[in-house]
Amino acid sequence: MVDHSFADLSLAALYDSLNPWGPGDDFYLGLVRDAGAVLDVGCGTGQVLRRARGEGHGGRLVGLDPAAAMLVQARRAEPGVEWVLGDLRTRLWEAEFELVVMTGHAFQVLVGDEELRAALRAVRGALAPGGRFVFETRNPAARAWEAWTPDRVREVTTPDGAVVRVRHEVLSAPAGDRDGDRVTFTETFAGEGWDGDRVSTTTLRFLGARALGDFLTEAGLTVVEQFGDWGRTALSPTAPEIITVAERT
């Protein structure tokens, strides 16, 4: 899950361990391989761009993230990518990219309508004619947040061998279809030898396919494909993901 707590240098160093390479990364890597110029919005430690460059991608790769600590990790691992500090409100490009991606459910941190509209306008502006914007959001019908309970504790080992435990607790969530589309939760990190737990509070927005399509259309982006999982299964009401491929119109 996306979490602003990773602005902390020590926690940013754990990000890749907490979020190991998976099918979603393979999905995006395939798209990046086929594009000459790519912008990754909310790139975090830039796993996909780093892998693409390491495999010999010779085009322009740009990673954008508002957390300096995450970019410290990215730069250490792969200096051959443009790592840019900021977000779509502060960094603007004009028709420079064939592909813009938002991985790791980063799209869901765009909580407000105007914030979302501004980001989509910036994405469209950054795309060259015919360029594509690809992102994923959790399908609200699958109600993934119901599994974010304090009893589910993850453990990760730091490079120096210490164990860090991570747990989540939902503070507010939709009880039904008319109860909004935002989920607020805490993420707590407890490390051996730390002077105390580190806790952050995050709100994510869960938009359905129709609402996503409306926002994209308004921004001048047309949905050309949608999938329900990383195997490119057709989107269904019970699919865990809404993976969207949109084109600049």
C-alpha positions as CSV (number, residue, x, y, z in Angstrom):
1,M,0.0,0.0,0.0
2,V,1.1,3.5,-0.7
3,D,2.2,5.2,2.5
4,H,3.7,8.7,3.1
5,S,5.7,7.2,6.0
6,F,8.3,6.2,3.5
7,A,9.6,9.8,3.5
8,D,11.6,8.5,6.4
9,L,15.1,7.4,5.2
10,S,15.2,4.3,7.4
11,L,11.8,3.1,6.3
12,A,12.5,4.0,2.6
13,A,15.4,1.5,2.8
14,L,12.8,-1.2,3.7
15,Y,10.4,-0.4,0.9
16,D,11.7,-2.9,-1.7
17,S,11.7,-5.7,1.0
18,L,8.1,-4.9,1.9
19,N,7.1,-4.6,-1.7
20,P,9.1,-7.3,-3.6
21,W,8.9,-7.7,-7.3
22,G,5.6,-9.3,-8.5
23,P,3.2,-9.8,-11.4
24,G,2.3,-6.1,-11.5
25,D,6.0,-5.2,-12.0
26,D,6.3,-7.7,-14.8
27,F,3.2,-6.1,-16.4
28,Y,4.6,-2.6,-16.3
29,L,8.1,-3.7,-17.3
30,G,6.7,-5.1,-20.5
31,L,5.1,-1.8,-21.3
32,V,8.3,0.2,-20.5
33,R,10.4,-2.0,-22.7
34,D,8.3,-1.1,-25.7
35,A,8.3,2.7,-25.1
36,G,11.1,5.1,-26.0
37,A,10.3,7.7,-23.4
38,V,8.6,6.8,-20.1
39,L,7.5,8.8,-17.0
40,D,6.8,6.9,-13.8
41,V,4.7,9.1,-11.5
42,G,5.0,8.2,-7.8
43,C,7.9,6.0,-8.7
44,G,9.1,5.3,-5.2
45,T,12.4,3.5,-5.3
46,G,11.9,3.0,-9.1
47,Q,12.0,-0.7,-9.3
48,V,10.5,-1.0,-12.7
49,L,12.6,1.8,-14.3
50,R,15.8,0.4,-12.6
51,R,15.1,-3.0,-14.0
52,A,14.4,-1.6,-17.5
53,R,17.6,0.4,-17.6
54,G,19.6,-2.6,-16.2
55,E,18.2,-4.7,-19.0
56,G,19.4,-2.2,-21.6
57,H,16.6,0.2,-22.2
58,G,18.2,2.9,-24.2
59,G,15.4,5.6,-24.2
60,R,14.5,8.3,-21.7
61,L,13.3,7.1,-18.3
62,V,12.1,9.6,-15.8
63,G,10.9,8.8,-12.2
64,L,8.9,11.4,-10.3
65,D,8.2,11.1,-6.5
66,P,7.5,13.6,-3.7
67,A,9.6,11.7,-1.2
68,A,13.3,12.5,-1.2
69,A,14.1,9.5,0.9
70,M,12.6,7.2,-1.8
71,L,14.7,8.8,-4.5
72,V,17.8,8.4,-2.4
73,Q,17.3,4.6,-2.7
74,A,16.5,4.9,-6.4
75,R,19.7,6.9,-7.2
76,R,21.9,4.4,-5.2
77,A,20.6,1.5,-7.3
78,E,20.5,3.0,-10.7
79,P,22.1,6.4,-11.6
80,G,21.1,6.0,-15.3
81,V,17.5,7.2,-14.8
82,E,16.3,10.8,-14.4
83,W,15.1,10.9,-10.8
84,V,12.9,14.0,-10.2
85,L,11.7,15.2,-6.8
86,G,8.1,16.6,-6.9
87,D,4.7,15.8,-8.1
88,L,2.3,16.6,-11.0
89,R,1.5,20.0,-9.5
90,T,5.1,21.1,-9.4
91,R,6.7,19.3,-12.3
92,L,5.2,19.7,-15.8
93,W,6.2,18.3,-19.2
94,E,4.8,19.0,-22.6
95,A,4.2,16.1,-25.0
96,E,7.5,14.4,-24.1
97,F,6.5,10.8,-23.3
98,E,5.1,7.8,-25.1
99,L,4.1,6.2,-21.8
100,V,3.2,7.5,-18.4
101,V,2.6,5.0,-15.6
102,M,1.5,5.1,-12.0
103,T,2.4,1.8,-10.3
104,G,1.9,0.4,-6.8
105,H,-1.7,1.8,-6.5
106,A,-0.2,5.3,-6.4
107,F,-3.3,6.6,-8.3
108,Q,-5.3,6.1,-5.1
109,V,-3.6,8.8,-3.2
110,L,-5.3,11.4,-5.5
111,V,-8.2,11.8,-3.1
112,G,-9.9,15.1,-4.0
113,D,-11.7,15.7,-7.2
114,E,-9.7,18.8,-8.1
115,E,-6.4,17.1,-7.2
116,L,-7.3,14.2,-9.4
117,R,-8.4,16.5,-12.3
118,A,-5.2,18.5,-12.1
119,A,-3.1,15.3,-12.1
120,L,-4.9,13.9,-15.1
121,R,-4.5,17.2,-17.1
122,A,-0.8,17.1,-16.3
123,V,-0.5,13.5,-17.4
124,R,-2.3,14.3,-20.7
125,G,0.0,17.3,-21.2
126,A,3.1,15.1,-20.7
127,L,2.0,12.5,-23.3
128,A,3.0,12.8,-26.9
129,P,0.1,12.4,-29.4
130,G,-1.1,8.8,-29.2
131,G,0.8,8.3,-26.0
132,R,-0.7,6.1,-23.3
133,F,-1.3,6.4,-19.6
134,V,-1.4,3.1,-17.6
135,F,-2.3,2.7,-13.9
136,E,-4.1,0.4,-11.5
137,T,-6.5,1.0,-8.7
138,R,-8.1,-1.6,-6.4
139,N,-11.6,-2.5,-7.4
140,P,-13.9,-1.1,-4.7
141,A,-16.3,-4.0,-5.1
142,A,-13.5,-6.4,-3.9
143,R,-13.3,-4.4,-0.6
144,A,-9.6,-5.1,-0.1
145,W,-9.5,-2.9,3.1
146,E,-11.5,-5.5,5.0
147,A,-8.3,-7.5,5.2
148,W,-6.2,-4.6,6.6
149,T,-6.6,-5.7,10.2
150,P,-4.1,-5.3,13.1
151,D,-3.9,-9.1,13.6
152,R,-2.2,-9.4,10.2
153,V,1.4,-8.6,10.9
154,R,4.1,-8.6,8.3
155,E,7.8,-8.9,9.2
156,V,10.8,-7.7,7.2
157,T,14.5,-8.0,8.1
158,T,16.7,-4.9,7.7
159,P,20.2,-5.1,6.1
160,D,21.7,-5.2,9.6
161,G,19.6,-8.1,10.6
162,A,16.9,-6.3,12.7
163,V,13.3,-7.3,12.4
164,V,10.6,-4.7,11.6
165,R,6.9,-5.6,12.1
166,V,4.2,-3.8,10.1
167,R,0.5,-3.8,10.9
168,H,-2.5,-1.9,9.6
169,E,-5.8,-0.7,11.1
170,V,-8.7,0.8,9.2
171,L,-10.1,4.0,10.8
172,S,-12.9,4.6,8.4
173,A,-14.3,2.9,5.3
174,P,-17.5,2.6,3.2
175,A,-20.0,0.3,4.7
176,G,-22.1,0.3,1.6
177,D,-22.3,1.8,-1.9
178,R,-23.6,5.1,-0.7
179,D,-21.0,5.6,2.0
180,G,-18.3,7.3,-0.1
181,D,-15.2,5.9,-1.8
182,R,-12.4,6.8,0.7
183,V,-10.6,4.5,3.2
184,T,-8.4,5.9,6.0
185,F,-6.1,3.6,7.8
186,T,-2.9,3.7,10.0
187,E,0.3,1.8,9.2
188,T,2.5,1.1,12.2
189,F,6.1,0.1,12.0
190,A,7.8,-1.5,15.1
191,G,11.5,-2.2,14.9
192,E,13.9,-3.9,17.3
193,G,15.9,-1.3,19.1
194,W,13.8,1.6,18.0
195,D,12.8,4.2,20.6
196,G,9.1,3.8,19.7
197,D,6.7,2.8,16.9
198,R,6.4,4.9,13.8
199,V,2.8,5.5,12.8
200,S,1.3,7.2,9.7
201,T,-2.2,7.8,8.7
202,T,-3.2,7.5,5.0
203,T,-6.4,8.0,3.0
204,L,-6.9,6.2,-0.3
205,R,-9.7,6.7,-2.8
206,F,-11.4,3.7,-4.3
207,L,-13.0,4.7,-7.6
208,G,-15.1,2.3,-9.7
209,A,-14.6,1.8,-13.5
210,R,-17.4,4.2,-14.5
211,A,-16.1,7.1,-12.3
212,L,-12.6,6.5,-13.5
213,G,-13.8,6.7,-17.1
214,D,-15.6,10.0,-16.5
215,F,-12.5,11.6,-15.0
216,L,-10.3,10.4,-17.8
217,T,-12.7,11.6,-20.5
218,E,-12.9,15.0,-18.9
219,A,-9.1,15.2,-19.0
220,G,-8.9,14.3,-22.7
221,L,-7.9,10.7,-22.2
222,T,-9.8,7.7,-23.7
223,V,-9.9,4.3,-22.1
224,V,-8.7,1.7,-24.6
225,E,-8.3,-1.4,-22.4
226,Q,-9.2,-2.4,-18.8
227,F,-8.2,-5.6,-17.0
228,G,-9.2,-7.2,-13.7
229,D,-5.8,-8.7,-12.9
230,W,-2.2,-8.8,-14.0
231,G,-2.9,-11.8,-16.3
232,R,-5.0,-9.4,-18.4
233,T,-8.3,-11.1,-17.5
234,A,-11.2,-9.0,-18.5
235,L,-12.5,-6.6,-15.9
236,S,-15.4,-8.1,-13.9
237,P,-17.5,-6.9,-10.9
238,T,-15.5,-9.1,-8.5
239,A,-12.0,-8.5,-10.0
240,P,-9.4,-7.4,-7.5
241,E,-7.9,-4.7,-9.7
242,I,-9.0,-2.1,-12.3
243,I,-6.0,-1.9,-14.5
244,T,-6.6,0.9,-17.1
245,V,-4.9,1.7,-20.3
246,A,-5.9,5.2,-21.6
247,E,-4.7,7.1,-24.6
248,R,-4.3,10.8,-25.2
249,T,-7.1,12.1,-27.4
